[in-house]
């Protein structure tokens, strides 16, 4: 997978924003390894208040629990980088916002922190529309920390289109 440029991410975010606005929907983000980059990409667009509700950066277990309602048992049993955790993150983001669509990401951007089971570049992304079912997908990105984060933002935004 190629690493997207700032211009490519900006164009993608603009497309997502236009589609959200056409659907009269707002987006909420819950981000761990991307560190707020999805929210930044969306709010770099003039007029983004029409389609962006809020964003949460939740690195610690405590923040995931407090801000998104991720259960301690989920984190203990499956870890932060898991399908179960990202599904609870994306659902919690919708519950705790006024948005109609949520995206959540949790992963290992590196350079450290990886393991045999969860190597650097492992990223779970979840999406959910209000009243719909959450879906999650595991990605294995390559490259350095920035490359992994850029690819995460690209896939997170791309995954919003099926909800619109």
C-alpha positions as a printed Julia matrix, in Angstrom:
164×3 Matrix{Float64}:
   0.0     0.0    0.0
   1.39    3.39  -0.92
   1.67    6.12   1.68
  -0.75    8.98   0.97
   0.52   12.55   0.75
  -0.95   15.51   2.61
  -2.7    16.55  -0.61
  -4.23   13.09  -1.07
  -5.46   12.97   2.53
  -6.85   16.48   2.18
  -8.74   15.6   -1.0
 -10.12   12.44   0.59
 -11.23   14.33   3.71
 -12.89   16.94   1.51
 -14.8    14.22  -0.37
 -15.93   12.66   2.92
 -16.97   16.08   4.24
 -19.02   16.86   1.13
 -20.78   13.51   1.31
 -21.49   13.94   5.03
 -22.92   17.4    4.4
 -25.08   16.15   1.52
 -26.45   13.47   3.86
 -26.95   16.03   6.68
 -24.7    13.97   8.92
 -21.83   14.77  11.25
 -18.77   12.68  12.06
 -17.22   11.8   15.41
 -13.73   10.3   15.69
 -12.21    8.16  18.44
  -8.5     7.84  17.83
  -5.61    6.13  19.51
  -2.6     5.47  17.25
  -3.56    8.2   14.77
  -3.39   10.79  17.54
  -6.18   13.01  16.23
  -4.99   13.03  12.63
  -8.41   12.01  11.27
 -10.05   14.88  13.16
  -7.34   17.25  11.93
  -7.83   16.17   8.32
 -11.56   16.82   8.6
 -11.26   20.15  10.41
  -8.6    21.47   8.03
 -11.54   21.97   5.66
 -13.24   25.37   5.83
 -16.82   24.99   7.0
 -16.14   21.65   8.68
 -18.51   22.49  11.55
 -21.29   21.51   9.14
 -20.12   17.88   9.07
 -17.76   17.36  12.03
 -19.09   17.0   15.57
 -16.08   16.13  17.73
 -12.98   14.01  18.09
 -11.43   12.15  21.01
  -7.83   11.02  21.33
  -7.77    8.1   23.76
  -4.34    6.58  24.31
  -4.68    5.18  27.82
  -6.95    2.38  28.98
  -8.47    4.85  31.44
  -9.36    7.34  28.69
 -10.92    4.61  26.56
 -13.04    3.59  29.54
 -13.95    7.09  30.76
 -14.64    8.82  27.44
 -15.92    5.94  25.32
 -17.27    3.41  27.79
 -14.87    0.64  26.78
 -15.18   -2.04  29.44
 -12.16   -2.84  31.6
 -12.86   -6.53  31.0
 -12.58   -6.02  27.23
  -9.21   -4.3   27.58
  -7.91   -6.92  30.0
  -9.08   -9.89  27.94
  -8.35   -8.68  24.4
  -6.02   -5.67  24.78
  -6.32   -2.19  23.35
  -5.47   -3.33  19.82
  -8.36   -5.69  19.14
 -11.61   -6.02  17.25
 -13.55   -6.05  20.51
 -11.99   -2.82  21.73
 -12.44   -0.9   18.48
 -16.1    -1.97  18.3
 -16.69   -0.64  21.82
 -14.78    2.54  20.93
 -16.85    3.28  17.84
 -20.14    2.57  19.65
 -19.09    4.72  22.6
 -18.14    7.59  20.31
 -21.65    7.63  18.86
 -23.3     7.38  22.26
 -21.24   10.27  23.63
 -21.7    12.62  20.67
 -24.35   14.16  18.5
 -22.87   12.65  15.35
 -24.56   10.26  12.97
 -21.39    8.42  11.92
 -18.37    7.35  13.95
 -14.92    6.07  13.08
 -12.5     4.63  15.63
  -8.91    3.47  15.34
  -6.56    1.58  17.64
  -3.23    0.13  16.66
   0.53   -0.03  16.96
   2.24    2.72  14.98
   5.71    1.88  16.26
   8.57    1.89  16.2
   8.2    -0.16  19.41
   5.26   -1.84  21.07
   4.72   -4.67  18.64
   4.64   -8.38  19.4
   4.49  -11.62  17.43
   0.68  -11.63  17.67
   0.32   -7.88  17.13
   3.27   -6.56  15.11
   3.99   -2.9   14.49
   1.58   -1.7   11.81
  -1.4    -3.68  13.16
  -4.37   -1.31  13.17
  -8.03   -2.02  13.86
 -10.49    0.46  12.35
 -14.18    0.51  13.21
 -17.1     2.36  11.65
 -20.7     2.76  12.71
 -23.73    4.76  11.66
 -26.32    5.7   14.26
 -28.89    2.91  14.42
 -26.7     0.57  12.38
 -24.28   -2.22  13.07
 -20.64   -1.55  13.81
 -18.05   -3.11  11.55
 -14.34   -3.48  12.09
 -11.38   -4.41   9.93
  -7.79   -5.28  10.76
  -5.09   -3.69   8.62
  -1.38   -4.47   8.53
   0.43   -1.34   7.39
   4.11   -1.06   6.48
   6.65    1.67   6.98
   7.7     3.98   9.76
   5.42    5.57  12.36
   4.31    8.4   10.08
   3.64    6.06   7.16
   1.52    3.79   9.35
  -0.46    6.74  10.67
  -1.01    8.2    7.19
  -2.3     4.85   5.91
  -4.55    4.6    8.97
  -6.12    7.98   8.24
  -6.62    7.06   4.59
  -8.36    3.76   5.35
 -10.42    5.24   8.19
 -11.78    7.96   5.89
 -12.29    5.6    2.95
 -14.34    3.27   5.15
 -16.88    6.02   5.84
 -18.2     6.04   2.26
 -20.29    2.84   2.56
 -22.21    4.5    5.42
 -23.22    7.48   3.27
